Every structure is written in C-alpha cells, then in structure tokens.
Amino acid sequence: MLPRPEADSAILLLIRHGATEANLRRPYILQGRTLNGPLSETGIEQVTKARDFLKDFPIDACYASPMVRARQSAEIIAEPHGHEVQSLEEIIEVHVGDWESKSWDIIMQEDPELYQQFMKNPATIPYKNGESYHDVQQRIVPAFKKLAEENLGRMITVVAHNVVNRTLLAHLLDLDLKYAKDLKQNNACVNVLKYSEGKLKVVTMNGVFHLGEA
C-alpha cells in the first residue's frame, strides 16, 4: 500500500480499463470511440482484482474517461472508497476514424500504404480520418498536469485507455512518440505516477501483480 502523498505532491494511479468483448476477439479489432460496449465477464474479473488490490490505499478521488468501459471499471474500483466517479472528456480514447471495428489484417488489405506509414510512425501518421498519437498527446498531457495540480496532497485513480496511457507514458519517459505503441498496457494494469515540483514522473509502469500476469 502507498501512503498518502505530501501536501505539495500528488499520486495518480493510472489504470487501463478491463477487457471488453472487442478486446478479447481474435483477430483483435480496433474499438475507438463509437464502439462503446461494457466490460466482458473477464474484464469485470480483472477490474475486481484491481479493486481488491487498491481497496486499502488512501484514495481521495476517482476519475475516468467517459467511455462505458472506462467508467464501469472506475466505478468498480471506487466502490470501497465511496467516491463518485468524475468524467474527464480530455482522456477519451483515440479517435481511430475509418478503422473502427476492423482488424489490422483487414486494414492492411484495404489501406496497405497508409497501414505501413502508420506502423512506422503513428506519432505523426493518424488513423485513417482519425487522430495521430501526437494529437492524443497534445490533448491529454495538459489534462493530466492540471489534474495533478488540482489534487495536491491527494492520491487519485484515473481509468483511461491503451493509447491514452501509452502516449502519456512516452511523454513522461521522454521516449520518441513513434515507439509509444511498444509500451505494454494490459487490461486493468496499474501505473503509479507521482507529481512533485511541477513534474509528473513514472514510478511503476504496467503493474499487473494483482492480475497474476507476467
């Protein structure tokens, strides 16, 4: 268990939502925003394990993306602490445009040139008629800094998404954004971030000990 931070710092527990049926499908399909289904049974189990792991942490507030999968996850995690989940529109999942609900195999067949460009550099090449990783990073980094500044002396949970988490972590690690896709974010993983002296730093990344995963 982590202690409550000092009055001039904050701890953000950044969590990826539990798995939906779309996450579990093989081949994997891109969910984006309008494919907005609830957690699967597996996802509920994952998030329940995260809840049990975090139940004794001194959590002061709970935030989430407005997507159903993120909000449902946040509500399960918030339950032992008695907090209402607050929505943050700025951390909604990446807009994947025309590629929503498609597998990478289908995308590769339909848009081979754009697929290759995107895979080489998703930082600047957007999903077809959607966002690039740079677009996502530009909207989320200020939102997370503001959130940390508003919660000094507090520990909070924030439930977000794969690309949101990856692009934020890449920024905090000073990693070239085109490599953000290589950062692993398991469903219901916990990242520990500490805000101090005006900077947000990564303490733990993709923590899955509570899930029994490597």
N, C-alpha and C positions, 0 to 999 in steps of 0.2 A: 504494500500500500504506500502511496506517495503522501507526504504531509502537505497541508495547505501552504501555498507559496507565501513569501514575504509580501509586505504591503506594496512594495514597488515592483513586483513581478507578477506574472500570471502563468498558469499551466493550462495548456489546451490539449485535451485528449482527442485527437483526430481519428475518427473511425470510419471505415468504409461500411456501407450498408450490407446487410445479409443478402444471401443469394436469392434471386428471383428464378422463376422457371426459365426465363430467357438466358440467365447466367449459366444455367445447368445444361442447356441444349448443346448438342454436338451434331454438326459443327456449330460453334459459337456464333451468335448473331448480335449485331450492334443494337443497343436499346435506345440510346439518345434520350429525348425528352417526351415525345408523344406516346411511346411505348411505355406506359406508366403503370405497370401492374404491381401487385403486392408481393410480399415475400413468399417464397415457397416454404414447405414444411422444413426443408433443410436450412433455409435462411433463418427461420424462426428459431431453430435449434442453435444455430451459430450465434445469433444475437443474444439468446438467452444465456449462453456460456459467457459472452462478453458482459452481460448484466451481472451475472453472479461473480465474475472476476472483479468488477468495479463497484460492487454494492457497498463496500466499506470505505471507499475513497471519499474524501470530504468534498463532494461535487456540489457546486453552488448554483449552476445553471446549465441548461441543455439546449443546444441549437441544432438545426438540421436544414438541409436543402428542402424545398417544398415538394420534391418528388415523393410519391407514395412510398416507395421502397426505403427512402432515407428517413422519412418522418415516422413510418411504422417502426423501423429499427430504433430510432431515437426514443420513441415512447416506451418501448420495452426496457431500454437501458435506464431511462429516467424514473421508472416506476418505484424502485426502492428509495429514491431520494425525494419523491413527492413534488417534482418540478414539472411545470407545463413546458412543452417543447416550443421554442421560438423559431420561426421560419426565417431563413436568410436567402432571399432571392438571388443574391450575387453568387452563391456557391452551387447553383443548379448545375446539372451535368452538362458536358459539352454538347453543342448542337451538331449532330452528325449529318444533317441535311438529307440528301437523297439516298444515303447509305443506311438509313434507319431500317431495322428489321431484316437486314441482309447479312449473310455470312461473308467472311473475307474471300472465300473461294468464288462466290457469285460476283463480288465486287471486282475481283481480279479478272474475271471473264468479261464483265460488262464495261469496265473502265480500266483496262490494263495500264495505260500510260499514266493516268492520274494515280492509280494504285501504287505504281513503282515510285512516283515522285513523293507521294505521301509517306511511304515506308522509309524512304531515305531521309526525309526531313519534315516530320509533322509539325515542327516548330513554326514553319512559315507556309507550308502547303496545307490548306484546310481540307477537311472532309468535304465532299462534293456539295456545294451550296450550303456549307455549314461553317463551323469555326475551325481555326488552327489552334495548336497548343499555345501559341503566343497570344491569341485572342482570349483564351481562357485565363492565362496567367495575368493578363492585364486587368481583368475584372476581379479576380479572386485575391491577389496579393494585397491590394489596399483594404479589401473587406476583412481579411484575417488580421491585418495590423490594427485596424480600427476596433475589431472585436477584442483583441488582446488589451488594447489601451483602455477599453471600457470595462474591463474585468480585472484590473489590478488588485492583487491580494486574494484572488479567487482561482479556483480550479473549475474548468468547464469542459463539457463534452461537445463535440461538433461532429455530426454524422454527414458525410458527403459521399463523393463518387470516385471511381477509379482514376479518370483523367484529371479531375479537380485535385485529388490528393497528389498524384504524380507531378503535376505541374507546379504545385506549391512546394513540394519537397525538393524538386530540381532547383527551384529558386533559392531555397534556404541552404542547399548544399553547394550552391554556386556551380551547378552542373549545366553543361550545354543542353539547352532545352530539347534538342533533337534526340537526346538519349533518355528523356523522361519516360518513354514507352518501355524502357528496360527496367524501371523501378517496379518491384513487385508490390501489389496491394491486394492481399487476399480478402475475400468477403469477411466482414466482421473483425478485421485486423485492427489493432490499436497502435497509433503513432503518438509518442509523447513529445510535445513541443513546449519549450519554455521561453517566455518573453521577459527580457530584462535589459535595462539600459537602452531601450529603443529598438532592440533587435529580437527577432524570433529565431530560435535555434532548435535543431533536431536533437532530441535526447535518445529516443528509441524509434526505430522505423519498422513497420510491418510486424509488430508484435503479435504472434499467434500462439503463444504458450498456452493460453486459456482454451484454444481450439484443439490442442493436441496435434498440431500440424508442424511440419519442418519449415 
